[in-house]
Amino acid sequence: MNLETNYPDCLYNSHKNLNLGTVQLRYLDLRPPSLMTIFELERPAILAHNQLTKILASLDNDHNDHFSFKGLFVLAMAQFESMLNDLMMNMLRFYPQKLSLIKKTPVDEQSQGLGVGQEQLLNGEVIDQIIESQVNRLAYSSLDNFLATFTKVFSIQPNDLKLPEIMNQLIEIKETRNLLLHNNLVTNDFYLKKTRAIKRAEEGGRKLVVDKSYTEVSVNLIADLTLAIVNQLRAKYGHLSVLPLLKKLFAFTVPVRLSTLINFARSMKKKIFTTAHFICLRVGQVLKIFTWNSGRLNGQDPPYQGQL
């Protein structure tokens, strides 16, 4: 079953995404309201779930062999991990203060600090790089540590994702993927140490099997967890649609009570501009200024250069 998102046309640009999280970082010094919408937040999970659905459908292909099953298994796990990273970065771009929830993980002593230029400071790239760096570092920790931090960042209860029930199996799936990529599915100390209650071997040197049955069970588990994440995101953040976004932007840029505007419109003898027209014009100008960032990065002139 493919999931759909009702991404409004007004939130699309030539790249099919306004990247409002990046815009939010660009104007942090102005303390703008949150520009987050459910559409941009859930997008990585929607794409991942639909890809996992296609992988499950591909398992029934009569032309599959054991190499195909291994490839689909690795692809599914990579899709899942990439989704988690993208979701985390999406949320942190809108709420960078949540970086404090990410526990520090050991880093390579040879790793270098971020190079900072004036242009990067101006367009928010430094904070974006910090977010990406912290999420990538967290991704190299254990899967249960990542998911524990993930639920805190998104304010989701682990039980709502059934994590206590499936965590051991998830860990085994990830470690099997690591064995497939790095040790030809032969168990070693890493596999024996990192897996918990669920192990497919109790000693090193055993060859594991990744066939259709194992791949199907693994991908189904990952797809179900992805769907649960989508449901939780929609339950908690589904109210963040376009209308609340426009209301917040209007209140932020026009520190005048709506009643004042209504009285002004009523007092006009020739109502060439209604209040609704004024609001639309005002919000349109604001959106152009806030989304200028993406055009500016592409070398384009700002769409509006006058005074608001």
Secondary structure, DSSP 8 states (H G I E B T S, - for coil): --------GGG--TTS---HHHHHHHTGGG-------HHHHHHHHHHHHHHHHHHHHHTT-TT--HHHHHHHHHHHHHHHHHHHHHHHHHHHHH-GGGGGGS------TT-------HHHHHHTHHHHHHHHHHHHHHHTS-HHHHHHHHHHHTT--GGGGTHHHHHHHHHHHHHHHHHHHHSTTB--HHHHHH--S--S-SSTT-B----HHHHHHHHHHHHHHHHHHHHHHHHHHTT--HHHHHHHHHHHH--S-HHHHHHHHHH-SS-SS-HHHHHHHHHHHHHHHHTHHHHHHTT---S--S--
